[in-house]
């Protein structure tokens, strides 16, 4: 089994909940959310803003939330 590094298409519900907690607790924007995910899961994306946007959108949708509405935006 390969280690999941937080690619938006492969995040689990647990990972989605974790990024939601981290991002919302810290009031992070996409670039900082990407950095947090990279730190948590060893993702190679660093603080890439586009990765962070995709990651937050995928996490929100997986949790049944709208990434363009509160509490995500």
N, C-alpha and C positions, 0 to 999 in steps of 0.2 A: 504494500500500500504506500502510495506517495503522500508526502506531507502537504496539506492544504495551506497555501501561502496567501489566502485571501482573495483569489481571483473572483471578481463579482459573480461570475456565472457558477462558481462552485462553493459559495459560502453555505454553511449549514445554519439552521435556525439558532443554534447556540452562538455561532459567530456573529450572526445578525444582531442578536440581543446584546452581545458584548460590545460591538461597535456602537450600537445605540447608546448604551450606558456610558461608554468612554466619550463619545462625541458630544452627547447632550450634557453630561456632567461638567465637561470642561468648556462648553459653549464653542466647540470647534467648528471651523469652516472646513471646506473640502480638502485643502492642502494639509491642514493639521490632522484631519481624520485619516488621510492616507498615511501620514507619518506614524500615527498611533497604530494603525493596522500593520504597517511594516515592522514596527517595533514588537508588536504582539505576536505576529505569526511568521516573521522572517521574510516578508514579501520583498521582492526586489524593486518595488516601485518608489520607495522613499516617500517624498512629499509631493509626488506628482498630482497636480490639481485635478486632472481629468480622471485619474484612477480614483481619487477620493470621491468625486462626484458620482462615478459609476458605482462605487462600493456603497455609498450611502443610499443611492436609489435602489440598489439590489436589496440591501438590508431592510429598508423601509417596506418595499413591496413584499418581501418574504414574511415580514411581520404583520402584513395586512394594513399598512399605513401608506399614506400618500406622501412621497418625498418632497412635494412642493407645498405642503401644509405643515402647520405646527404638529409636533414639536421639531420637525426636521428643518424647517425653513423659516 
